[in-house]
Structure formats: C-alpha cells, structure tokens
Amino acid sequence: MVRTVFRDPKVRQAYIVTKVAVFAAAALATWPLSKIVGPQAWWGLGIFGVVLIALTVAVLGLGGGDEGSDKTEDAGEGEAGDPTEPVVLPIEDSIDLHPFPPRDVPDIVTEYLAAAHAEGFREVRLIHGRGIGVQRERVRSLLADHPLVQEFHDGTHDRGGWGATIAYLKRD
C-alpha cells in the first residue's frame, strides 16, 4: 500500500531527499561525538546508514523481492494510485466524513444517500464529528432538503452521539 504513493516521481524524490538530509544531520551530530567517544561513534553512524538505505529500498520497492506480495493493485482495477481514477467505496450503513475535504462533503453526502437508497438501506449514519458544529450543520441542512430523507436525528450514545447523524431514508 505504501509503494503506491512512491509511484509519483515527485513524492519519491522528496522521500529520498529527506532520507539523505536525515543521514547528513546524523553525520554532523556524530562528528563531535566521535571526538569524545572515539571511532565507535562512526560505527554507529555506519550501521544507521545501512539501516536507512535498507528501509529506503524496502519502502520504495527497489529490491527484487516477491512481486506477489505487493498489494497495491486489486483485481479488476487499473494502475493503483492513479489520481485521475475515481475511488470506488463499498456502500455500508454508515459513512465517516472525516477523510474528505469539507468542500467535497455536500457532494459526497448526496452521492452516498442515493447509493444507500439504491442498495435498500432504510437507516444510515453520517459521521461528521463533534468539533464546533460547522460540518454537522452543513450535513443537516443538506438532509433537511434532500428528497430521499424522511427524518434525521443525533446518533445514539453508542453510535457517535452528537458527532453523528442518523438519517432515515424514504421507501420507493
């Protein structure tokens, strides 16, 4: 899953530059220590460098390795991590809105309600979080005007409390 991110050349370059910077900082920090401790400090830096290189090779997938263990692609999908391809999420009885940018939430909620209704769900839970209530009000104003929503209320204590809204969908 991590390797998907590093298919973007800019991300890969930034990762490598960061690793080099960390190693350089460690070398600068070890140099005065070598004056006190002696050459053993340089052995520690060498081991640190080898571990850093091994981690970089493992994360970037530069080693030969078993190609079957790379779980970045699912059956039936194209190139994993392609930012132009839409992500298909399974429709469940709840959706957590935290991962989505706030500007996208109204569209996501609208699409989710249509898909949940099409799947036959009568009750869905929209997890918007507690916060100061901005996202909650945006979600609830959308629900109030949505043609598929019969009614809605705060989640029960065991289902998110006021950090979630339970919506009841109309039957066909």
C-alpha positions in Angstrom: 0.0 0.0 0.0 2.9 2.4 0.8 4.5 1.7 -2.6 1.6 3.2 -4.4 2.4 6.7 -3.0 6.0 6.4 -4.3 5.0 5.8 -7.9 4.7 9.6 -8.1 8.2 10.8 -9.1 7.9 14.0 -7.0 7.0 12.1 -3.9 9.8 9.6 -4.4 12.3 12.4 -4.9 11.1 14.2 -1.7 11.4 10.9 0.2 14.9 10.3 -0.9 16.0 13.9 -0.3 14.5 13.6 3.2 16.4 10.4 3.9 19.7 12.0 2.7 19.1 15.0 4.9 18.4 12.8 8.0 21.6 10.9 7.3 23.6 14.1 6.8 22.2 15.5 10.1 23.2 12.3 11.9 26.7 12.6 10.4 27.0 16.1 11.7 25.7 15.2 15.1 28.1 12.2 15.3 31.2 14.1 14.3 31.7 15.9 17.7 30.6 12.7 19.5 33.5 10.9 17.8 36.0 13.2 19.4 34.7 12.2 22.8 33.7 8.5 22.3 36.2 7.7 19.6 35.8 5.7 16.4 32.9 3.7 17.8 30.6 6.6 17.1 31.4 6.3 13.4 30.5 2.6 13.6 27.1 3.6 14.9 26.7 6.1 12.1 27.6 3.4 9.6 25.0 1.0 11.0 22.4 3.8 11.0 23.3 4.5 7.3 22.9 0.8 6.3 19.5 0.6 8.1 18.4 3.8 6.4 19.4 2.5 3.0 17.7 -0.8 3.6 14.5 0.9 4.7 14.5 3.2 1.7 14.9 0.2 -0.7 12.2 -1.7 1.1 9.7 1.1 1.1 10.3 2.2 -2.5 10.2 -1.3 -3.7 13.6 -1.1 -5.4 14.7 -4.6 -4.5 13.8 -7.7 -6.5 11.6 -9.3 -3.9 8.4 -11.2 -4.4 6.1 -9.3 -6.8 3.1 -11.2 -5.5 3.4 -9.5 -2.1 2.8 -6.0 -3.5 -0.8 -5.4 -2.6 -1.2 -2.1 -4.4 -3.4 -3.4 -7.2 -6.7 -5.1 -6.8 -8.2 -7.5 -9.3 -10.2 -5.7 -12.0 -8.6 -2.3 -11.4 -6.1 -0.4 -13.4 -2.9 1.2 -12.2 -3.2 1.5 -8.4 -2.8 5.0 -7.1 -3.8 6.7 -10.3 -5.1 10.1 -9.1 -7.3 10.5 -12.2 -9.3 7.3 -11.4 -12.3 7.6 -9.1 -12.1 5.6 -5.9 -15.0 3.1 -5.5 -16.1 2.6 -1.9 -18.5 -0.1 -0.8 -21.8 1.2 0.3 -22.4 0.5 4.0 -24.9 1.7 6.6 -22.6 4.5 7.7 -20.0 6.8 6.2 -17.2 8.6 8.0 -16.8 12.1 6.5 -13.5 12.9 8.3 -11.2 11.8 5.5 -12.9 14.1 2.9 -12.2 17.8 2.3 -15.0 19.9 3.7 -15.7 21.4 0.3 -16.5 17.9 -1.1 -18.8 16.8 1.8 -22.1 18.0 0.3 -21.4 16.1 -3.0 -20.2 13.0 -1.1 -23.3 13.0 1.1 -25.6 13.4 -1.8 -24.0 10.6 -3.7 -23.9 8.4 -0.6 -27.6 8.9 0.1 -28.5 8.0 -3.5 -26.3 4.9 -3.4 -27.5 3.8 0.1 -31.1 4.2 -1.1 -30.4 2.2 -4.2 -28.9 -0.6 -2.0 -32.1 -0.6 0.1 -30.8 0.9 3.3 -33.6 2.5 5.4 -31.3 3.9 8.0 -27.8 5.4 7.5 -25.3 7.1 9.8 -23.3 10.1 8.7 -20.2 10.6 11.0 -19.3 14.3 10.8 -17.6 14.6 14.1 -18.2 16.8 17.1 -16.0 19.8 16.6 -17.7 23.2 16.7 -20.6 22.0 14.7 -19.9 23.5 11.2 -19.8 20.2 9.4 -22.8 18.9 11.4 -24.9 21.9 10.3 -23.8 21.5 6.7 -24.8 17.8 6.7 -28.1 18.5 8.4 -29.1 21.4 6.1 -28.5 19.0 3.2 -30.5 16.3 4.8 -33.4 18.7 5.5 -33.8 19.4 1.8 -32.9 16.0 0.4 -35.8 14.2 -1.3 -34.7 10.7 -0.2 -34.6 11.6 3.6 -37.6 11.1 5.7 -36.2 12.3 9.0 -32.9 12.5 10.9 -31.6 13.0 14.5 -28.4 12.8 16.6 -26.7 9.4 16.8 -27.4 7.4 20.0 -24.7 7.4 22.6 -23.2 4.1 21.3 -23.4 5.3 17.7 -21.5 8.6 17.8 -23.7 10.8 19.9 -23.8 14.3 18.5 -20.8 13.5 16.4 -23.0 11.5 14.0 -26.4 12.0 12.4 -28.8 9.1 11.8 -30.9 9.6 8.7 -34.0 7.5 7.8 -34.5 7.1 4.1 -37.9 7.0 2.3 -39.1 3.8 0.8 -39.6 3.7 -3.0 
